[in-house]
């Protein structure tokens, strides 16, 4: 299945008060448009990229973005701009996204793709936390409440044939977003889990450098003995070898060390505390599933993983050719991109029990971020 990304970047962004296209503002040496594009490219989930922009910005954006990105001139409205760009999309699924939402996560992207594949159309949304009212000239006319109300985000994902046909039926009518077009002309539209951090940059205060309020670092270390008659699992990937690691679970020493680093950063003990080897339910457990449970545990305190780094210490087998697969698998489990997952392997030059091929050790670090106040 081919997945295309259509980024709407043809607006003027006048409310931002920057005196230029707000997507060209810099953060960390990159424009916000580049950050938005990178969020999709680094996800490992998308294949084709189309950016719709104004004629006046076309040359600048062409010089700014990679050559494989297709540029399309926008229309007078967002609806017309997207309609123009859909003609060039070749994927089975298309994600339509606001260029001013550079903080979209891999998890949200995946939720939208899965939703579109299953239902035909899916939009990222978060439940309203605050009560909503209607007002005219600041005079409240009625309370709407908050039950059943959602704040709609992008990306919005669709089967390409369905959304293209919906836009062809829409004519010159103007809509709030692509989901509204789909709902009126294509059929059932589903919400999928969005992210409160997936904000749309709109006002001047949104363009201050966005640094998480809390950043925490943790360290994890684990060793397991190599024995015959066991599979060798590292980062959820089975490695061909005549020995495997001994343990109560599947003994995935990499997943264990990373789990401990994540828990350490959140000051939430270690995996032995949360998943004791005295508990029969964890016998032979898939350690990647335990890692995902660790993410739920830290999520309850408002933390999520920003990046991890780990060094696998093993004399044999040689792991170099397996590192890309291990990295991708671990990144997917953590809900981050491979670019945020640094995995390396080394020998101990014959020294110690690792050098004697009696076991494998892993040292890991993890960086967590949170929106909680200091």
Buried (B, 14 or more C-beta within 10 A) or exposed (E): EEBBBBBBBBBEBEEBEBEEBBBBBEBEEBBBBBBBBBBBBBBBBBBBBBBBBBEEBBEBBEEBBEEEBBBBBBBEBBBBBBBBBBEBBEBBBBBBBBBBBBBBBBBBBBBBBBBBBEBBBBBBBBBBEEEEEEEEEEEEEEEEEEEEBBBBBBBBBBBBEBBBBBBEEBEEEEBEBBBBBBBBBBEEBBBBEBBEBBBBBBEEEBBEEEEBEBEBEBEBBBBBBBBEEBBBBBBBBEBEBEBBBBBBBBBBBBBBBBBBBBBBBBEBEBBEEBBEEEEEEBEEBBBBBBBBBBBEBBBEEBBBBBBBBBBBBBBEBEBEEBBEBBBBBBBBBBBBBBBBBBBBBEBBEEEEBBBEBBBBBBBBBBBBBBEEEE
